[in-house]
Amino acid sequence: MATNDSAGSARLMQAYAEARPKSAACYRRASTVLAGNVGHDLRYFQPVPLYIERGKAGRKWDVDGNEYVDFLMGNGALLLGHADAEVIEAIAAAASRGTHFGNDHPLQIEWAELILKLVPSAERIRFVNSGTEASHLAIRLARAFTGRSKLLRFEGHFHGWHDDVVHGFQVPFNADGSLGVPASVRQNLITIPDGEIGLVEQVLSQDPQVAAVILEPSGASWGRVPIDVEFLRRLREVTAQSGVLLIFDEVVTGFRFSPGGAQQLYGVIPDLSYFAKIVAGGLPGGVVAGRKEIMSLFEQTGVPHHDRFERVTHFGTFNGAPLSAAAGISVLKRVASGQAIGLADARAVQLRAAFNDVLARHQVAGYVYGPASTFHVYFETNPERLKRAHRAEDLRTTDAKLLKGMPAALVTQYQRRLRFHGVDILSSTGGVLSAAHTERDVEEAARAFEQTATGLLEEGLIHRL
Ligand SMILES: Cc1ncc(COP(=O)(O)O)c(C=O)c1O
């Protein structure tokens, strides 16, 4: 327990732990076998992580029977909510024929055909197993196609955990993102703030070694740091003029922002884009999509020795695996009609309004925002900005350092209080909705948000206007 927690906060920690004895037992067991005690850095949580037993639609239940309105939604992978009957049926039918052959199979082709139909820039695709793998492969392709080595990326945008992209995601952006990354990685990485097209032009004109510009087309962290669509358009022009490839990371935006991803919604067509999460229907999987000319780098001539030097090599035991294909097809068919995205978007509009109403009623210095079926909460903690602000509108900002730099203690306590009151979110202060969330989910989540906000006010972690 943190020593500087207030008495109220300490009581919360105790009540939280007391309601989770089985989770505490899981944590004790996990600590003796799992490195770092959890399976993903974001799952680390004090006093005890969540151990979930089952989920249905917009809800999930932990091993102690605590119920949560779920806005984590499988890290954003579940557009249709938990345990969707059609998706489960598709997976079960595929599983009954065998889970993995190590060969290609018809479902993989059907899955690819659907993706090509939906994604404007996809002339050919290649399957991988995660967003991280997809980003790794897209960058390799860009380097191979251009014959250049450097990557231009933007502060705060997340592209998975592999070496090429691990620096520059978290504040302070110029610090290393992890131990264990060779110093040489930095020589091939240029990290700048997004939104300033002049800066991009300057970098590209000064450095002929840039192979690609990579970004989340929503802005960093699925829109937590909003991006101007005009910046995307200009980026398209500037990269094309310099022979630099434009890579969209559509791991979250893909099949959430529109049936064709952010590229379709914003009408900006990248050279390469990559997908994971929703594309595999809640199972592991990912996709790199791109222009035929670039994707032809995978093609083999049938002469193995020659092939190794003349092409991009790519392996992967589970690429395009049958169960992921079955789940992906099932979900993408419902993405194609636009209905699932429409439902999730409409529910997110309700949720953002309900949360903003809570903030307004308690005069909290903050606001709730977010594109498509996402929401993000910003609490103002900067004393100067607080002094100047009279309305929530006065607080609006696109400054990545403010939006990504909210005090860690506030973010932790916000998440803890929300979970205690029965809501789980994706990361930091935000989450995603699904087509399965109901009006009741929104009402209950708003009540939990209100209890959270008033608790944080009492603790002095957030402020009144
Ligand atoms: C925008 C973005 N890119 C890449 C990734 C990495 O995907 P994965 O966790 O499947 O490796 C994520 C994961 O959250 C993401 O949000």
The ligand as a Gaussian input file, in Angstrom:
#p B3LYP/6-31G(d) Opt

LIG

0 1
 C       -2.569000       1.241000     -31.448000
 C       -1.958000      -0.075000     -31.059000
 N       -0.987000      -0.595000     -31.820000
 C       -0.420000      -1.777000     -31.527000
 C       -0.812000      -2.502000     -30.427000
 C       -0.155000      -3.802000     -30.104000
 O       -1.039000      -4.832000     -30.299000
 P       -0.848000      -6.231000     -29.538000
 O       -1.155000      -5.981000     -28.110000
 O       -1.820000      -7.147000     -30.209000
 O        0.561000      -6.650000     -29.763000
 C       -1.824000      -2.005000     -29.601000
 C       -2.267000      -2.746000     -28.406000
 O       -2.983000      -2.293000     -27.570000
 C       -2.411000      -0.752000     -29.927000
 O       -3.363000      -0.218000     -29.152000

